[in-house]
């Protein structure tokens, strides 16, 4: 005889799956393990799907300018990592949702931490960053705003985590 799920069981299942997805699903288990060793958990993570759906979010690219010029998330604003300073983002309200990203999420986490310490209340680090964004077939554009498949893969050692797109190391 089959048991039917009661309301409490259904709610618990829904909460489990919501928290699983909201915490940022990574498509490659090995990449997920790597990220777990790299992130300091100082900035809340956001999944690619949740970031894409986040209304009125400002995307900030924290990579080096040549990486951004190869490709970036459509509408993303370049702020850099070495070049980052709070005056670069002073036009963003402290309550505006902000999604920071880089190649894998380490540089962006550090920039996001600076923003949170300065009083920005809704700063999220894109889980898996641009590599995972591309791995999940999300759109990217080049410096001219045209769709592209090229991704600056930072280095061959880091590029192994980029499973889709065309890797560029220039």
N, C-alpha and C positions, 0 to 999 in steps of 0.2 A: 504494500500500500504506500503510495507516494505521500510524503508530507508536504503540505503547503507552507510557504514562508509566512510568518506572521508579520505584522506591521513593524515591530521593533527590529526583527531580523533584517527586513528590507531597508530600514533607515540606517542600521549599522553598516550594511553592505554599501549603501550609497555614500555614507560618510567616508568609509575606507577608500573607495574609488575616487571620490572627490579629492581627498587629501593626497592620494597617490599622484593623480594628474596635476593638482595644483602645485605640488612640490617640484615639478619639473621633470617630466619623463625624458630620459636620454635613450636614444634608439640602440646604442651599442653598449652592452654591459661592461666591457673592458674600459670604455671611455668613462662610463659612470664611476667606476672604481677609481680611475685616475683623478677625476675631478674631485672626488671625495678626499683625496690626499692633498690636493692643491688649494681648495677653498678653505678659508678660515671662518666661514659662516658669520661674517660681520655685516653682511648685507643680505636681505631676503632674496631668495632665488625665485625666478619666474620662468615658467615653461615657454617654449616658443609659441605654442597655440594661445596661451593666456596673454602673452605680451602682444601678439598680433591682434587680439580682440580687445585689448585695453583701450578704452575710449580716451581720446585727447592726450595720449601718452607722448612724451618727447623721447626720442631715441638718441642717445649720445654714443658716438663711436670713439673709443679711447685708444685706438691703435695709432701707429705712426702714420703720418700723412700719405706716404707712398702706398701703404696697405689700404687705406681708405680710398685712394684714387683708383686702385684696381677694381674694387667693388665694395659696396656697403648696402645696408638695409635701406630701401626707398624712404626718403624723407629724413634719414638720420643726419644728425649734425656732428661734424668733426670737432672734438675738443682735445684729442691727443692724450697721451699719458705723461710723457716727460714735459710737455708743454701745458698741461692742465693747470688751471688756476680758477678759483671761485669767481673772479670777475668775469670770466668767460660765460658763466651761466647766470649772472645776476638778473637777466631779463626773464628767467623762469621763476614762477611763483613757488613758494615753499610747499604748497599743497598740490602742485601739478604732478601727476604720475610721470616718473622718469625711469626709463629702461637703459641701463648702461651695458655696453658689450665691448669685447675685443675679439681675439681669435678663439680663446678657450675659456676666458672668464677671470683670469688672475688680475690683469691690469685693471679691468673694469671694476672688480671688487674693491680695489684700493681707491679708485676714483669715487665710487659709490660711497665708501666709508667717509671720505672727506666731505661729501655732500651731506650725508646724514648728520655728521658732527656739526656741520654749519647750520642745520635746522631744516633741511629738506625732509619731509615726512613720508614721501611715497617713492623712495628710490629702490629699484629692483635690479639685481644682476641677472642678465639673461643666462639661464642654465645651459652650459655647453657653448654659449656665445655664438659667434658667426659660423663656426664649423658645424654646430648642431643645427642652426637655422638652415644652412645649405643642405645638410644631411636629411632634413625633413622637407626638402623641396620647396622651401619658402623663397620668395623672390629677392633678388639682389640686382643692383644697378651699378653701372660704371660712373666715372667722373662726369660724363655728359648726361647722366640720368637715364641711359638706355639699358634695357635688360641685358644681363651678361651671365655667363657660366664661370667666368674667371674669378678665382679667389686667391688672394695672397695667403699662402699657406705658412708663412713665417719662416719655417726651415723644414728640410726633409724629415727631421726627427719629429717635429710637431705635425707635419703634413699627413702623417699616417692616420690621424684621427679624422681627417676630411675624406669621406668616402665618396662624395659626389662633387660635381663641379670640376672645373679645370684648374689644377694647381699652378700657381705662379710664384716664383721665388725672387723676382727682380725688385 
